[in-house]
Amino acid sequence: MPAQEIVMESLKKLEYRGYDSSGIATKEDKIRICKKEGPISNMESELSESSSTTAIAH
């Protein structure tokens, strides 16, 4: 499972704890950063399929 999918699942578990924004950074050949306000689905829809094994999210 790509790292992006793992951290997105973790963010979804935190979604209803009052956070109003989220972000994720993945690394393949370069670092990609995506930050969005609102529901995590707003960010998820803009992320392309990635096979990265490195990701961090907040």
ZIJO-V362759 format. One line per field, one symbol per residue. psi: psi as a letter, one per 20 degrees, with the letter a starting at -180 (. if undefined). Layout:
BEGIN
psi = ???
END
This chain:
BEGIN
psi = pqhghghhhghhhihkjjpjrrqqpqpdhrpppppqqaqhhgghhiprpqjqjpqqq.
END
